[in-house]
Amino acid sequence: MGEADIVALVRETLMVAMMLAAPVLVVTLLTGLLLSVFQTATSINEATLTFLPKLVAGGTATLFAFPWMIHLFRDYFIHLVSLFRTVHA
């Protein structure tokens, strides 16, 4: 396994990690943005008001995206295991 292969593997690992985190992060970001606009429009200055809706939105996004996330991670893991044969001591 050469240097280029290792760089490609690290790049792929980072891409998979970003793709796994993206659904929850995007939904939580949008929920926080909408709640901030609501708080600004109503002049409510409570920092703890956004915690529960963001938690629920993130959990719901995780539930809906979980099958896709598991499929993506399984495919990546199978790819990593297949690379074990190409590594020489």
PyMOL commands that set and color helices and strands:
alter all, ss='L'
color gray80, all
select helices_A, chain A and resi 3-42+47-86
alter helices_A, ss='H'
color red, helices_A
deselect
rebuild
show_as cartoon
